[in-house]
């Protein structure tokens, strides 16, 4: 209902469960060098708050290579879908994961622009508001209630370069080079790259500013390219999407995890770091 502002979905990469009506889209983008490593860790630890041992990549190199080749295709096709939807008039606000991290110069603007888009608000509306205070708290890194503490997400630190080689870089660039350049990630695929961050491309600012002014208003009908994608509305386009649902499978991560056994999982608890031996079960 109207009390729910944001619903997480992997649509169309995963169909999800029941349908729900949406009028806007927030597209969260992350450098695939980091996103694929994170997913590989999740697929083989079955948790969001633990990581697999660094030795896993060395013990199962062929499994890792196949996983990367699969996931770069999914990453590319997913973002292509939503960029095409934006071209067709769907209000799509783009946020790069790297620009949300604390300590980045773009964090405050990224958060404020996101809230303006979600709430259809202006700068004046946000000034001295509860939302503005929450944004300030997030930037100041004040503690806040959490259901659980996930793995710490990092970006641009070259922490994952050692998990790839020239051949994997070449394969990823061959499949998704245009998108990687568009989102400002392509330079991270150079083996000699020493940069620790990526600058938000100017076109994303321009795109989001334009969407903010016209959010909720689309010219004509949105062409349906997937099941349940288009729901015509008098004031523009509304989207029938599906939330994340663990019961529906899309990626073939099960096949990869079945080939990995006896994985060391790093438990990042309050008592310190422990290595736990586990046999990976089916997803």
C-alpha positions in Angstrom: 0.0 0.0 0.0 1.0 3.7 0.1 2.9 3.1 3.4 5.5 1.1 1.5 7.9 3.3 -0.5 10.4 0.8 -1.8 10.3 -3.0 -2.6 13.4 -4.9 -3.5 13.2 -6.9 -6.7 15.6 -8.7 -9.0 13.1 -8.4 -11.9 13.5 -9.5 -14.7 16.5 -11.6 -13.8 14.2 -13.3 -11.2 10.5 -13.4 -11.7 9.8 -13.4 -8.0 6.5 -14.3 -6.3 3.3 -12.2 -6.3 3.0 -9.1 -8.4 2.8 -5.5 -7.1 2.3 -2.1 -8.7 5.3 0.3 -9.0 5.4 3.7 -10.5 9.2 4.3 -10.3 12.4 2.3 -10.5 15.6 2.7 -8.5 18.4 0.9 -10.4 21.3 0.1 -8.0 24.5 -0.6 -9.9 27.7 -2.1 -8.6 31.1 -2.8 -10.2 30.8 -6.5 -11.3 34.4 -7.1 -10.1 33.1 -6.7 -6.6 29.5 -7.8 -7.1 30.4 -11.2 -8.6 32.9 -11.9 -5.8 30.2 -11.0 -3.3 27.6 -13.3 -4.9 30.1 -16.2 -5.1 30.8 -15.8 -1.4 27.1 -15.7 -0.7 26.3 -18.7 -2.9 28.9 -20.9 -1.1 28.4 -19.6 2.5 24.6 -19.3 2.4 24.9 -16.2 4.5 25.0 -12.4 4.1 27.2 -11.9 7.2 30.0 -14.4 6.6 32.6 -14.9 3.8 34.3 -17.8 2.3 38.0 -18.2 2.8 40.3 -16.6 0.3 41.7 -20.0 -0.5 38.4 -21.0 -2.1 39.3 -19.2 -5.3 42.6 -21.1 -5.6 41.1 -24.5 -4.7 38.3 -24.3 -7.3 39.6 -22.1 -10.2 37.5 -23.7 -12.9 34.3 -23.4 -10.9 35.1 -19.7 -10.3 35.8 -19.1 -14.0 32.5 -20.6 -15.1 30.7 -18.5 -12.4 32.3 -15.3 -13.7 31.4 -16.1 -17.3 27.8 -16.7 -16.3 27.4 -13.7 -14.0 28.9 -11.0 -16.3 26.2 -12.0 -18.9 23.5 -11.7 -16.3 24.9 -8.4 -15.0 25.0 -7.0 -18.5 21.6 -8.2 -19.6 19.9 -7.0 -16.4 21.3 -3.4 -16.7 20.6 -3.3 -20.5 16.9 -4.2 -19.7 16.5 -1.3 -17.3 18.4 1.3 -19.4 16.1 0.4 -22.3 13.1 0.8 -20.0 14.4 4.3 -19.1 14.6 5.1 -22.8 11.0 3.9 -23.2 9.9 6.4 -20.6 9.9 4.5 -17.4 11.2 6.7 -14.5 14.5 5.0 -13.6 16.7 6.6 -11.0 20.3 5.3 -11.2 22.4 4.9 -8.1 25.9 3.4 -8.1 26.8 1.4 -5.0 30.2 3.1 -4.8 28.6 6.5 -4.4 26.7 5.4 -1.4 29.7 4.4 0.7 30.6 6.5 3.7 33.4 8.8 3.2 32.8 9.4 -0.5 32.3 13.0 -1.7 29.2 11.9 -3.6 27.4 10.2 -0.6 25.3 13.2 0.6 24.1 14.2 -2.9 23.4 10.6 -3.9 21.3 10.0 -0.8 19.4 13.4 -1.1 18.7 12.9 -4.8 17.5 9.4 -4.1 15.0 10.6 -1.4 13.8 13.4 -3.6 13.0 10.8 -6.3 11.3 8.4 -3.9 9.2 11.0 -2.2 8.7 13.3 -5.3 10.1 16.0 -3.2 12.2 19.2 -3.8 15.3 20.5 -2.1 13.0 22.9 -0.1 10.8 20.0 0.9 13.8 18.1 2.4 15.3 21.0 4.1 15.1 20.7 7.9 12.9 17.6 7.5 13.1 14.2 9.2 14.5 12.7 6.0 17.3 15.3 5.9 18.2 14.4 9.5 18.3 10.7 8.6 20.6 11.5 5.7 22.9 13.5 8.0 23.0 10.6 10.5 24.0 8.2 7.8 26.8 10.4 6.6 28.0 10.9 10.2 28.0 7.1 10.6 25.8 7.3 13.7 24.7 3.9 15.1 21.2 2.8 14.2 19.1 -0.3 14.8 20.0 -3.3 12.5 18.3 -6.7 12.1 21.7 -8.2 11.3 25.1 -6.9 10.3 26.0 -8.0 6.8 29.5 -8.4 5.3 31.2 -5.0 4.9 30.9 -3.9 1.3 33.9 -2.3 -0.2 34.6 -0.8 -3.6 37.5 0.6 -5.7 40.2 -0.8 -3.4 41.5 -3.4 -5.9 40.7 -5.9 -3.1 39.3 -8.3 -5.7 41.8 -7.9 -8.5 43.8 -11.0 -7.4 40.7 -13.2 -8.0 40.8 -12.4 -11.8 43.3 -12.8 -14.5 43.9 -11.2 -17.9 41.7 -13.8 -19.6 38.7 -13.2 -17.3 39.2 -9.4 -17.6 39.2 -9.8 -21.4 36.0 -12.0 -21.4 34.2 -9.5 -19.2 35.2 -6.6 -21.3 34.2 -8.4 -24.5 30.7 -9.0 -23.2 30.0 -5.9 -21.2 32.6 -3.3 -22.2 30.2 -0.6 -23.3 28.2 -0.8 -20.1 31.3 -0.9 -17.9 32.5 2.3 -19.6 29.1 3.8 -19.3 28.9 3.3 -15.5 32.5 4.4 -15.0 34.0 1.0 -14.2 36.1 0.1 -17.3 39.4 1.5 -16.0 39.3 -1.0 -13.1 39.7 -3.8 -15.6 43.2 -2.7 -16.5 45.7 -5.0 -14.7 48.0 -2.0 -14.1 45.1 0.2 -12.8 46.1 1.8 -9.5 43.1 4.0 -9.0 41.2 3.4 -5.8 37.8 4.9 -6.8 35.7 5.7 -9.8 34.0 9.0 -10.4 30.3 9.0 -11.1 29.8 9.7 -14.9 28.2 13.1 -15.6 25.5 11.5 -17.7 24.0 9.8 -14.5 23.6 13.2 -12.9 21.9 14.6 -16.0 19.7 11.5 -16.4 18.6 11.6 -12.8 17.9 15.3 -12.8 15.7 14.9 -15.9 13.8 11.9 -14.4 13.3 13.8 -11.1 11.5 16.5 -13.0 9.2 14.1 -15.0 8.9 11.2 -12.6 5.6 9.3 -13.0 4.9 10.8 -16.4 5.7 8.7 -19.5 5.1 9.4 -23.1 2.9 6.7 -24.6 2.7 3.1 -23.5 5.7 1.2 -22.3 6.4 -1.6 -24.7 5.9 -4.9 -22.9 9.1 -7.1 -23.3 8.5 -9.4 -20.4 5.6 -11.0 -18.6 3.6 -8.6 -16.3 5.9 -5.7 -17.2 3.3 -3.2 -18.5 0.2 -1.9 -16.7 -1.2 1.2 -18.5 -2.2 4.1 -16.3 -4.1 7.3 -17.0 -1.2 9.5 -15.8 1.5 7.5 -17.5 3.1 4.1 -17.0 2.8 1.9 -14.0 4.8 -1.3 -13.7 3.6 -4.6 -12.3 6.8 -6.1 -10.8 7.6 -9.0 -8.6 9.5 -8.8 -5.3 12.5 -11.0 -4.5 11.4 -14.6 -3.8 13.7 -17.4 -2.7 11.3 -20.0 -4.0 11.9 -19.1 -7.6 15.2 -20.0 -9.2 16.9 -18.1 -12.0 20.7 -18.2 -11.7 22.3 -21.6 -11.9 24.2 -21.0 -8.6 23.1 -24.3 -7.3 25.2 -26.1 -10.0 28.3 -24.2 -9.0 27.9 -24.6 -5.2 27.3 -28.4 -5.7 30.8 -28.6 -7.1 32.4 -27.0 -4.1 32.8 -29.0 -0.8 34.6 -28.5 2.5 34.7 -24.7 2.2 36.2 -22.6 5.0 33.8 -19.9 6.1 35.0 -16.8 8.0 32.8 -16.0 10.9 33.0 -12.3 11.5 31.4 -12.3 14.9 32.0 -10.3 18.0 34.2 -13.0 19.5 36.8 -12.7 16.7 37.4 -14.5 13.5 36.9 -18.3 13.4 37.3 -20.6 10.5 34.5 -23.1 10.3 34.5 -26.2 8.1 31.3 -26.8 6.3 29.9 -28.9 3.5 28.0 -26.7 1.1 24.3 -27.7 0.9 22.1 -27.1 -2.1 20.8 -23.6 -2.5 
